[in-house]
Amino acid sequence: MKVIICGAGQVGWQIARHLSGERNDVTVVDNNPDLVRRATDTLDVQGIAGFASYPDVLDKAGARDADMVIAATYSDEVNMVTCQVAHSVFAVPRKIARLRAQSYLTAIYSDLYRRDHMPIDVVISPEKEVAEAALQRLSAPAAFDTEVFLGGGAQLLGLSIDEDCPIVNTPLRQLTDLFSTLRSVVVGVRREGTLFAPEAGDQLFVGDSCYVMVHADDIRRTLEIFGKSLRKQERVVIVGGGNVGLAVARALEGRTDRVRAKMIEKNRKCAEHAAEELERTIVLHGDGLDAGLLSEAGIERADAALCVTDDDKTNMLAAVRAKAAGCPMAIALVNDPTLVPLMEPLGVDAYINPRATTVSSILRHIRHGRVESVYSIGDAEAEVIEAEVLSTSPMAGKMIREIDFPEGVLVGAVRKGDKVLKPTGSLRIDDGDHVVIFTLAGDVPEVERLLQVSIDFF
């Protein structure tokens, strides 16, 4: 597949890293020569320095025979014009654009833009994706990471292993004997900074972080087994009243189970806008790092603090201050992945990586075969892929133990019809089944081969 990625920032670079690693023909375009050089020096990609919306620049990038254009520059307008030029001048079959401005999103989602007028096949909204990720974190306060699969039938939980965990030093194979009816699988473990897919004889140690795929009905029981409690969120303090904070507050107001939310926003104009848009949420104007203002927002009585300003360090410090004030759950929005290792020492319970959520959303729309969902873990270290098994797949008709999976791959859940099943060695994978697979980044191409890559990408 020939792909042109417009924008060589964090998101564009990660998408290029994924696609080039899977032997796609990738060209990166950016008006910053240094970013283009970084991409070409570190990845197996071609690079063009120039404005992505210029027809001559797209022509140099190979738009005449490209299969897809991904417009992920920092400018909404450049991304939209790039898609328009790719469609009108070069007839590129597939166009994906990242758009931030709410006004554009409102118009597009309400069908005010007809496809022939604004030919964007897929619109990715980072703020919308991040807001949904934040709500998922709030719904599973004991987990540092979470994602839903199989239409809500299964959920990935990132759980930290502490001294209170009852299954510390227990070989994973014994969990099946101890909890025979438990439908959960440990698919990934991070130990001393290294992420790996565990084997049956591996144990969990204090200080590990593990990823567990859980049947939706067994979430509470799984959390108890891992020594976690499922707390109900009734009071939430949101630090940051921008697009993300506003979207989260709106969603909390729309819930049937009443959640009392208070918001702190430093920018007066932004705070006034949030106050006008929200009905039940109390908006306070001031600095989220101000201990007095946090106290006025009731941080010591809150069940969770969600720090989602546009500054990573502010989010981290606000989360630390919330924890110090007695808030049991603090979540921070962190763009810089190099800051993530500081989360645990600082006592921050969970984090949201906007880049990872945006990358996951884009990958979901460009994967081969019948891929339903893709979730990127860590700094693009691994993926969790949900896909339908095709009749031509090497997996079809085989028991799981008979499938030649790489060492870095584990099946987390299988759906047959309307039933979500725990994968066992004797479970047969049939045509039409939906599987959720954890795979380290280097094993993604082999997983796609097993899922049977489709010749028709679109």
Sequence and secondary structure as in RCSB ss.txt:
>XXXX:A:sequence
MKVIICGAGQVGWQIARHLSGERNDVTVVDNNPDLVRRATDTLDVQGIAGFASYPDVLDKAGARDADMVIAATYS
DEVNMVTCQVAHSVFAVPRKIARLRAQSYLTAIYSDLYRRDHMPIDVVISPEKEVAEAALQRLSAPAAFDTEVFL
GGGAQLLGLSIDEDCPIVNTPLRQLTDLFSTLRSVVVGVRREGTLFAPEAGDQLFVGDSCYVMVHADDIRRTLEI
FGKSLRKQERVVIVGGGNVGLAVARALEGRTDRVRAKMIEKNRKCAEHAAEELERTIVLHGDGLDAGLLSEAGIE
RADAALCVTDDDKTNMLAAVRAKAAGCPMAIALVNDPTLVPLMEPLGVDAYINPRATTVSSILRHIRHGRVESVY
SIGDAEAEVIEAEVLSTSPMAGKMIREIDFPEGVLVGAVRKGDKVLKPTGSLRIDDGDHVVIFTLAGDVPEVERL
LQVSIDFF
>XXXX:A:secstr
 EEEEE  SHHHHHHHHHHHHTT EEEEEES HHHHHHHHHHSS EEEES TTSHHHHHHTTGGG SEEEE SS 
HHHHHHHHHHHHHTT  SEEEEE   HHHHHHHHTT S TTTS  SEEE HHHHHHHHHHHHHHSTT SEEEEEG
GGTEEEEEEE  TT TTTT BHHHHHHHSTT  EEEEEEEETTEEE   TT B  TT EEEEEEEGGGHHHHHHH
TT       EEEEE  SHHHHHHHHHHHT SS  EEEEEESSHHHHHHHHHH SS EEEES TT HHHHHHTTGG
G SEEEE  S HHHHHHHHHHHHHTT S EEEE   GGGGGGHHHHT  EEE HHHHHHHHHHHHH SSSEEEEE
EETTTTEEEEEEE  TTSTTTTEEGGGS   TTEEEEEEEETTEEE   TT EE TT EEEEEEEGGGHHHHHHH
T   S   
